[in-house]
Amino acid sequence: MITALTERSVSVAGKPIFFAEAGAGPAVVMLHGGGPGASGVSNYSRNIDALAARFRVIVPDMPGYGRSVKRVDRHDPFGYLADMTRGLLDQLGVTTAHLVGNSYGGAAALRLALDTPHRVDKLVLMGPGGIGTTRGAPTAGLNSLLSYYGGDGPSRDKLEAFIRNYLVYDGASVPDELIDLRYQASIDPEVVANPPLRRPSGPLALRTLWRMDLTRDKRLRRLRTPVGSRRQGQQARRRPAAARHDAQCRVGDDLAHRPLDAVGTRRVVQPAGQRIPRHSLGVRQMIFGRVHLGYIVIETRKFADWRRFGRDAIGLHVDDTLADVMRFRLDDNDCRFLLQRGAGEDVTALGWQLDDHAVFDEVVSRVTRRGVPVTEGTAEEAQLRGVERLARFPGPNGMAQEIFTRAGSAATPLTMAVRGGFVTGEAGIGHVAITTKKPHQMRGYYNTVFDARLSDFIDETLSGVKVKIRFLRVNQRHHSVAIAAANRAPINPIRTRIQHLNVQVADLDDMTDSYQRVKQLGFRMALGVGQHTNDRELSYYAETPSGFEWEVGWNPIVVDERTWEPTTHRGISIWGHRPEGQTIIDKLTQFKAAAASLRRREDTVPALSGAGIPD
């Protein structure tokens, strides 16, 4: 098991590079191979502990893989990888490092040493790519690797054939579970749309192939960096294929690219039939699409006002049979909004439903592995929420994150003014919008915990302040979390932990009817009916008794993961969403909250947010 492993992302040339690190001392950078579904920690999970005892071990996800940027320069791939790795070292203040490169990572390490030899102390190359690739026909294993995303596209059968027949010495020893996890990582839609390792094509293909064969680089003969390489049957500490330690560096056929175990690298074979825990494999299980916003917990003293607002205005089913507790329902679930008596007048927790126990265990592992405590919910707490297997851990803005595996069905039928019902199910109950002074860290938090993906940005000017909003999704819903922050100003003008929450009705008439009820019952309308630029949802915003806003929407777009590309929109609305009834007192209250936020420390849960994800 890996101990004291820190994970975060940094911006290199404006693109996110994710890495893990452990230990202290001289820097060792470990660059992983290019097999489908690969990542840094999964490649080197068995090596990090031993090296971290003596070195500062830095293990990035290479561009195109894991949680790093998914696009790679097609015209000079190894040069691009070298540049991004060197940029990572610059961001970390590392002037020189030892480089360990496996396969694809070996080519990147060697190219970095050729470009900037003064930055590389020693090289360890394992079946490096870029060695003699234009001097002979590619091997069957390399053909299998390069064709994975071609033809009919990626498949588990293709991956299994590559791993069992070419990647390891004893293919039968590889557990099915490992293949399943690598396959899930390999079909990330962003990767499928931009495979990092593919055959060069187009009019510049020959030039690209030439650049990718590092044996044709004249600088290789002058390289004096000590190189340790691994090949079948022996280990040599040498420059690539040098006959003598005092000879000039030369390259021969014995280092032609071959998969990792085919060149004699150390393997760990699990006894047949023994299940390998995911954490020992070092593979991050993908949980995107298996996470859904399930409920929201609110602390308030204004039960009477909330009853009128939730039941009579918005049109929810109310359950207020318990003392000091009120619950609202949108569907058959026991509880979607839990109101508990208290002075906060704020949201205190978000509840996330996870598809099964395996996803639950994965989230708990991600959180506890980084030293953040996870508390098991009591039977009473689970019963109030109407859920099974409840746990909670700290979240940004002091808002707890709760997770559960299954929601109970209510025994009583729904009684709601919203006749057509609300849209929930696989998309969850809606979304929350959060204002923050540290948007990149908040985005990093939700990426670390729930594999949240960026849907798009909105740039807007509100009351003279330029604001950027980041929209994150965890399933097909366009966004489950929106993160808003003032540009270049460390202020947060919102008193509450969320700025608004959103629910979606199935029928347009239900949206317009609830809009009229809100106004007729005397609740303040924050923004009138309008349509958003990014998700095209028609909606309005009403102010709740606790002060944050409640958006009721209709007909937002659903994200198609095969084609979706993040973009930036100008302004939050195509039309409408005009402020209604806002007074100078409201403005002054916001300015006062913004001024107070300058002195208030904002907790981002650094162990989970890391350095954040830059825009």
C-alpha positions in Angstrom: 0.0 0.0 0.0 1.3 3.5 -0.9 1.8 5.7 2.1 1.9 9.5 2.3 1.0 9.9 -1.4 0.1 13.5 -2.3 -1.9 14.1 -5.5 -2.6 17.4 -7.3 -2.6 19.1 -10.6 -0.5 22.1 -11.9 -0.9 24.1 -15.0 1.8 23.6 -17.6 1.5 25.8 -20.7 -2.1 26.5 -19.7 -2.9 22.8 -19.5 -3.5 20.6 -16.4 -0.9 18.0 -15.6 -1.8 15.7 -12.7 0.8 14.0 -10.6 1.3 12.1 -7.4 4.4 12.4 -5.2 5.9 10.8 -2.1 9.1 11.0 -0.1 12.0 13.5 0.1 15.4 13.8 -1.4 16.7 13.9 -5.0 13.9 14.0 -7.5 12.9 10.8 -9.4 10.3 11.3 -12.1 8.6 8.1 -13.2 7.0 8.3 -16.7 4.5 5.5 -17.5 3.8 3.6 -20.7 1.3 4.3 -23.4 -1.0 1.3 -23.1 -4.7 1.9 -23.1 -6.0 2.9 -19.7 -2.5 3.5 -18.3 -1.7 6.1 -15.6 1.3 7.0 -13.5 0.3 5.4 -10.2 -1.1 2.3 -11.8 2.1 1.8 -13.7 4.4 2.2 -10.7 2.3 1.4 -7.7 4.7 -1.4 -6.7 7.8 0.8 -6.8 6.8 4.1 -5.2 7.2 3.0 -1.5 10.7 1.6 -2.0 11.9 4.6 -3.9 10.2 7.2 -1.6 12.4 6.0 1.3 15.4 7.7 -0.4 14.0 10.0 -3.1 11.3 12.6 -3.8 9.2 10.4 -6.2 7.1 12.3 -8.8 4.7 10.2 -10.8 2.7 12.2 -13.4 -0.1 11.1 -15.6 1.3 11.7 -19.1 -0.6 14.0 -21.4 -3.4 12.0 -22.9 -3.8 9.8 -19.9 -5.4 9.7 -16.4 -6.3 13.1 -15.1 -4.0 15.2 -17.2 -4.8 17.1 -20.4 -6.2 14.7 -23.0 -4.6 16.2 -26.2 -1.1 15.6 -27.5 0.8 17.4 -30.3 0.5 15.0 -33.3 3.4 16.5 -35.2 6.0 15.9 -32.5 4.5 13.7 -29.8 7.7 12.9 -27.9 8.9 16.5 -28.0 5.6 17.6 -26.6 5.8 15.0 -23.8 9.3 16.2 -23.0 8.2 19.8 -22.9 5.3 19.1 -20.6 7.4 17.0 -18.3 10.1 19.7 -18.1 7.3 22.3 -17.5 6.1 20.1 -14.6 9.6 20.2 -13.1 9.7 24.0 -13.5 6.4 24.3 -11.7 7.7 22.2 -8.9 11.0 24.0 -8.6 13.0 20.9 -9.6 16.2 21.8 -11.6 17.6 18.3 -12.1 16.0 14.9 -11.7 16.5 11.2 -12.4 14.1 10.0 -15.0 12.5 6.5 -15.1 10.7 5.8 -18.4 8.7 2.8 -19.4 7.9 2.4 -23.1 6.1 5.6 -24.2 7.5 7.3 -21.1 10.9 6.0 -22.0 10.8 7.9 -25.3 9.7 11.1 -23.4 12.5 10.7 -20.9 15.1 10.2 -23.6 13.8 13.1 -25.7 13.9 15.4 -22.6 17.5 14.3 -22.0 18.4 15.1 -25.6 16.7 18.5 -25.5 18.0 19.6 -22.1 20.7 17.2 -20.9 21.6 19.5 -18.0 18.2 18.8 -16.4 18.6 15.0 -16.3 20.9 13.3 -13.8 20.4 9.7 -14.7 18.1 7.7 -17.0 16.4 4.4 -16.4 14.7 3.2 -19.6 12.5 0.1 -19.9 11.7 -1.0 -23.4 11.7 2.7 -24.5 9.7 3.8 -27.5 11.4 5.9 -30.2 14.3 3.4 -30.7 14.6 2.3 -34.3 11.0 2.8 -35.2 11.8 3.7 -38.8 14.4 1.0 -39.3 12.2 -2.0 -39.4 8.6 -3.2 -39.5 6.7 -2.7 -36.2 6.2 -5.7 -34.0 2.9 -7.5 -33.7 2.6 -6.1 -30.2 3.1 -2.6 -31.3 0.6 -3.1 -34.1 -1.9 -4.3 -31.6 -1.3 -1.3 -29.4 -1.6 1.3 -32.3 -4.8 -0.3 -33.6 -6.7 -0.3 -30.3 -8.7 2.9 -31.0 -8.9 2.2 -34.8 -11.3 0.1 -36.8 -14.4 -0.7 -34.7 -13.0 1.3 -31.8 -11.8 0.2 -28.3 -13.2 -3.0 -26.8 -12.4 -5.2 -23.8 -11.6 -8.1 -26.1 -8.9 -5.9 -27.9 -7.4 -4.8 -24.6 -7.4 -8.3 -23.2 -5.6 -9.7 -26.3 -3.0 -6.9 -26.1 -2.3 -7.4 -22.4 -2.3 -11.2 -22.4 -0.5 -11.8 -25.7 2.0 -8.9 -25.7 2.2 -6.7 -22.6 3.3 -9.3 -20.0 5.4 -12.5 -20.1 2.7 -14.7 -18.5 -0.6 -13.4 -19.9 -2.6 -16.0 -18.0 -1.5 -14.5 -14.7 -3.3 -11.2 -15.3 -6.5 -11.1 -13.3 -9.7 -10.2 -15.2 -10.3 -7.4 -12.6 -7.2 -5.5 -13.8 -8.3 -5.8 -17.4 -11.7 -4.5 -16.5 -10.2 -1.4 -14.7 -7.8 -0.6 -17.5 -10.7 -0.9 -20.0 -12.9 1.5 -18.1 -10.1 4.0 -18.0 -9.4 3.5 -21.7 -12.9 4.4 -22.8 -13.0 7.9 -21.2 -14.8 9.8 -23.9 -12.1 12.5 -24.0 -9.5 9.8 -24.7 -11.6 8.0 -27.3 -12.0 11.4 -29.1 -8.3 12.1 -28.9 -6.3 8.8 -28.6 -2.8 9.8 -27.3 -1.0 7.0 -29.2 -1.9 6.5 -32.8 -0.2 6.0 -36.2 0.9 9.3 -37.8 -1.2 10.2 -40.8 -1.7 13.0 -43.2 0.9 14.9 -45.4 3.3 15.4 -42.5 3.2 11.7 -41.4 6.7 10.9 -42.6 8.2 13.9 -40.8 6.4 12.9 -37.6 7.7 9.3 -37.9 11.3 10.6 -38.4 11.0 12.8 -35.3 9.6 9.9 -33.3 12.7 7.7 -34.1 15.3 9.0 -31.7 18.0 6.9 -33.2 18.0 9.4 -36.1 18.7 12.3 -33.7 22.4 13.2 -34.1 22.4 14.4 -30.5 22.1 10.8 -29.3 25.7 10.1 -30.0 26.8 13.0 -27.9 24.5 12.2 -24.9 26.6 11.6 -21.8 23.7 11.0 -19.3 24.2 7.6 -17.6 21.5 5.2 -18.7 20.3 2.1 -17.0 18.2 -0.1 -19.3 16.4 -3.4 -18.9 16.2 -6.0 -21.6 15.6 -9.7 -21.8 17.9 -11.9 -19.7 20.3 -9.2 -18.5 20.6 -5.8 -17.0 23.2 -3.3 -18.1 24.1 0.1 -16.6 25.1 1.9 -19.7 24.3 4.4 -22.4 21.8 2.9 -24.9 23.5 -0.2 -26.4 27.0 1.1 -25.7 29.6 -1.7 -26.0 31.9 -0.2 -23.4 31.4 2.4 -20.6 34.0 4.7 -22.3 32.5 4.4 -25.7 30.4 7.0 -27.5 26.7 6.4 -27.2 25.4 4.2 -30.0 22.1 2.4 -30.5 21.6 -1.1 -31.8 18.8 -3.5 -32.5 18.8 -4.9 -29.0 16.9 -1.9 -27.7 14.1 -2.0 -30.3 10.8 -1.1 -28.7 9.1 -4.1 -27.0 6.4 -4.2 -24.3 7.5 -4.0 -20.7 7.8 -7.6 -19.6 9.2 -8.8 -22.9 12.4 -7.0 -22.1 12.8 -8.6 -18.7 11.4 -6.1 -16.3 10.3 -7.2 -12.8 6.8 -8.6 -12.6 4.5 -9.4 -9.7 2.3 -12.4 -10.3 -0.8 -13.0 -8.2 -1.6 -16.6 -7.4 -4.5 -17.9 -9.5 -7.9 -17.2 -8.1 -6.8 -14.7 -5.5 -8.6 -11.4 -5.8 -6.3 -8.3 -6.0 -7.6 -5.3 -4.1 -8.0 -2.2 -6.2 -5.8 -0.1 -4.0 -2.9 -2.6 -4.3 -3.2 -2.5 -8.1 -2.8 1.2 -7.9 -5.6 1.6 -10.5 -8.1 4.5 -10.0 -11.6 3.1 -10.7 -13.6 5.4 -12.9 -16.9 6.5 -11.2 -18.1 9.2 -13.5 -21.7 8.5 -14.4 -22.2 6.5 -11.2 -22.7 9.5 -9.0 -26.0 11.4 -8.6 -27.0 14.4 -6.4 -29.5 12.6 -4.1 -30.6 15.1 -1.4 -29.7 18.4 0.3 -29.7 19.1 4.0 -30.7 22.6 5.3 -30.5 24.1 8.7 -33.3 26.6 9.5 -35.6 27.9 12.3 -38.2 29.1 9.7 -40.3 26.0 9.4 -43.6 27.7 8.8 -42.1 29.9 6.0 -40.4 26.9 4.5 -43.6 24.9 4.5 -45.4 27.7 2.6 -42.4 28.1 0.2 -41.7 24.4 -0.5 -45.2 23.0 -0.5 -47.5 25.9 -1.5 -45.1 27.9 -3.8 -42.7 25.4 -5.4 -45.2 22.5 -5.3 -43.2 19.8 -3.3 -44.6 17.0 -1.2 -44.1 17.9 2.5 -43.6 15.5 5.4 -43.5 17.3 8.7 -44.6 14.6 11.1 -41.4 14.5 13.1 -40.4 17.1 15.7 -37.7 19.6 14.6 -37.5 18.0 11.1 -39.2 18.7 7.8 -38.7 16.7 4.7 -39.6 17.5 1.1 -40.1 14.9 -1.7 -39.9 15.2 -5.5 -40.5 11.6 -6.4 -40.8 8.2 -4.7 -37.6 8.6 -2.6 -38.3 9.1 1.1 -36.4 12.4 1.2 -34.9 14.9 -1.2 -34.6 18.0 1.1 -34.1 17.5 4.8 -34.7 20.6 6.9 -33.4 20.4 10.5 -34.0 23.0 13.2 -31.0 25.3 13.8 -29.8 28.9 13.6 -27.7 28.5 10.4 -30.3 29.4 7.7 -28.0 27.6 5.2 -27.3 24.4 3.5 -25.1 22.1 5.6 -24.6 19.0 3.5 -25.0 17.6 0.0 -26.0 13.9 -0.3 -24.6 11.9 -3.2 -26.1 8.6 -4.3 -23.5 6.1 -5.5 -24.5 3.2 -7.8 -23.2 0.3 -5.7 -20.9 -0.7 -2.8 -17.9 -0.8 -5.1 -18.3 2.9 -6.0 -18.9 3.7 -2.3 -15.7 1.9 -1.3 -13.8 3.7 -4.1 -14.9 7.1 -2.8 -14.1 6.2 0.8 -10.7 5.0 -0.3 -9.9 8.2 -2.3 -10.8 10.3 0.7 -9.1 8.3 3.5 -6.0 7.7 1.4 -5.3 11.4 1.5 -5.7 11.6 5.3 -9.2 13.1 5.4 -11.6 11.5 7.9 -14.7 9.7 6.9 -17.5 9.4 9.5 -20.1 6.6 9.3 -23.7 7.9 9.6 -25.8 6.7 12.5 -28.9 4.6 12.0 -31.1 7.6 13.0 -29.3 9.9 10.4 -29.8 7.3 7.7 -33.4 6.9 8.5 -34.1 10.6 8.4 -32.6 10.7 4.9 -34.3 7.5 3.9 -31.0 5.9 2.7 -28.7 3.0 3.3 -25.0 2.9 4.1 -24.5 6.6 5.0 -21.1 8.2 5.4 -19.8 11.8 5.4 -16.6 13.8 5.0 -15.6 17.4 4.9 -16.3 19.5 1.8 -15.5 23.0 0.5 -17.1 26.0 2.0 -17.7 24.0 5.2 -20.4 22.0 3.5 -20.3 18.3 4.3 -20.4 15.8 1.6 -22.5 12.7 2.3 -22.6 9.5 0.3 -25.0 6.6 0.3 -25.8 3.5 -1.8 -29.6 3.2 -1.9 -32.6 5.4 -1.2 -35.7 4.0 0.3 -39.1 4.3 -1.3 -41.8 6.3 0.5 -44.8 4.4 1.8 -47.3 7.2 1.0 -48.2 8.5 -2.4 -47.0 12.0 -3.6 -49.2 15.0 -2.9 -47.8 17.8 -5.0 -49.0 20.9 -6.9 -46.5 19.9 -9.7 -48.7 17.6 -11.6 -46.2 16.5 -14.3 -43.6 15.6 -11.7 -39.9 16.4 -11.4 -37.0 15.0 -13.4 -34.7 13.0 -11.2 -33.5 9.4 -11.7 -30.1 8.9 -13.3 -29.5 12.7 -13.5 -30.0 13.3 -9.8 -32.3 15.9 -8.3 -30.7 18.9 -10.0 -27.7 21.0 -9.2 -26.2 23.5 -6.7 -24.2 26.7 -7.5 -21.5 27.7 -5.1 -19.5 31.0 -4.9 -15.9 30.8 -3.8 -12.6 32.6 -3.6 -10.8 29.5 -4.7 -12.5 28.1 -7.8 -9.6 26.0 -9.0 -9.3 24.2 -5.7 -13.0 23.5 -5.6 -12.9 22.1 -9.0 -10.0 19.9 -8.0 -11.9 18.7 -5.0 -14.9 17.4 -7.0 -12.6 15.9 -9.6 -10.7 14.0 -7.0 -13.7 12.7 -5.2 -16.3 12.1 -7.9 -14.4 12.3 -11.3 -16.3 15.5 -12.1 -15.9 16.7 -15.7 -16.0 20.3 -17.0 -19.0 21.0 -19.2 -18.3 24.6 -20.0 -17.7 28.2 -18.7 -19.7 31.3 -18.5 -18.1 34.8 -18.4 -20.5 37.4 -17.0 -20.3 40.9 -15.4 -22.5 41.3 -12.4 -22.8 44.7 -10.6 -19.6 45.7 -12.3 -17.6 42.7 -11.2 -16.3 40.2 -13.8 -17.3 36.7 -12.9 -16.4 33.3 -14.3 -18.6 30.3 -13.7 -17.4 26.7 -14.1 -20.0 24.0 -14.7 -19.1 20.4 -13.6 -21.0 17.3 -14.3 -20.8 13.8 -12.7 -23.4 12.2 -15.0 -25.5 13.0 -18.1 -27.0 16.1 -16.4 -25.2 19.2 -17.8 -24.0 20.1 -14.4 -24.5 19.0 -10.8 -22.1 21.7 -9.4 -21.6 25.2 -10.7 -18.6 27.1 -9.3 -18.6 30.9 -9.5 -15.8 33.3 -8.6 -14.9 36.9 -9.2 -12.0 37.3 -11.5 -8.8 38.5 -9.8 -10.7 39.6 -6.7 -10.6 37.4 -3.5 -14.2 38.2 -2.6 -17.3 36.2 -2.1 -20.5 38.3 -1.9 -22.8 35.4 -0.9 -23.4 34.8 2.8 -24.7 31.2 2.3 -22.7 28.1 1.4 -24.6 27.8 -1.9 -25.8 30.7 -4.1 -28.7 28.6 -5.4 -30.1 25.1 -5.9 -32.0 23.8 -8.9 -34.8 21.4 -9.5 -36.2 20.5 -12.9 -39.9 20.0 -13.8 -41.0 17.7 -16.6 -43.7 20.0 -18.0 -43.4 23.7 -19.0 -46.8 24.5 -17.5 -45.5 23.4 -14.0 -42.7 25.9 -14.2 -44.9 28.8 -15.2 -47.5 27.8 -12.6 -45.0 27.7 -9.8 -43.6 31.0 -10.9 -47.1 32.5 -10.4 -47.5 30.8 -7.0 -44.2 32.2 -5.8 -45.3 35.7 -6.6 -48.8 35.4 -5.4 -47.6 34.1 -2.0 -45.3 37.1 -1.6 -41.9 35.4 -1.8 -39.2 37.5 -3.5 -38.5 36.7 -7.1 -34.7 37.0 -7.6 -34.7 36.6 -11.4 -37.7 36.3 -13.7 -38.2 33.7 -16.3 -35.3 33.4 -18.8 -33.2 30.9 -20.8 -29.6 30.1 -20.1 -26.9 30.2 -22.7 -25.1 27.0 -21.9 -27.6 24.3 -21.0 -30.6 26.1 -22.7 -32.7 25.6 -19.6 -35.8 27.8 -19.1 -36.0 28.8 -15.5 -36.7 31.4 -12.8 -35.0 32.0 -9.4 -36.9 32.6 -6.2 -35.4 33.6 -2.8 -35.9 30.9 -0.1 -36.7 31.7 3.5 -33.1 31.0 4.4 -31.7 33.5 1.9 -30.2 31.4 -0.9 -32.0 31.1 -4.2 -34.1 28.2 -5.6 -34.2 27.8 -9.3 -37.0 25.9 -11.0 -36.1 24.9 -14.6 -37.4 23.0 -17.6 -35.9 21.2 -20.5 -32.1 21.6 -20.2 -29.9 19.8 -22.7 -28.5 16.4 -21.9 -24.8 15.9 -22.5 -23.7 13.4 -25.1 -20.3 12.2 -23.9 -19.3 11.1 -27.4 -19.4 14.6 -28.9 -19.4 17.1 -26.0 -16.6 19.7 -26.0 -16.3 22.4 -23.3 -16.7 26.0 -24.5 -17.0 29.5 -23.0 -20.3 31.4 -23.2 -20.7 35.1 -22.8 -23.4 35.9 -20.3 -25.7 33.6 -18.3 -28.8 34.1 -20.4 -30.0 34.3 -24.0 -33.0 36.2 -22.8 -34.8 37.1 -19.6 -33.6 36.3 -16.0 -34.1 40.0 -15.1 -33.8 41.0 -11.4 -37.2 41.6 -9.8 -37.7 43.6 -6.8 -34.0 44.1 -5.8 -33.5 47.1 -3.6 -30.5 49.2 -2.7 -30.5 47.5 0.7 -30.1 44.1 -1.1 -27.1 45.6 -2.9 -25.5 47.0 0.2 -26.0 43.6 2.0 -24.0 41.9 -0.8 -21.2 44.5 -0.7 -21.1 44.0 3.1 -20.8 40.2 2.6 -18.1 40.7 0.0 -16.1 42.9 2.3 -16.4 40.4 5.2 -15.2 37.6 3.0 -11.9 39.3 2.6 -11.1 38.5 6.2 -12.7 35.0 6.2 -10.6 32.0 5.6 -12.1 29.6 3.0 -11.6 25.9 3.7 -11.0 24.0 0.4 -10.0 20.7 2.1 -6.4 20.9 0.6 -5.8 17.2 0.9 -8.6 16.6 -1.6 -8.4 19.7 -3.7 -4.6 19.9 -4.0 -3.3 22.8 -6.1 -6.6 22.7 -8.0 -7.3 22.5 -11.7 -6.6 25.7 -13.7 -9.1 26.9 -16.2 
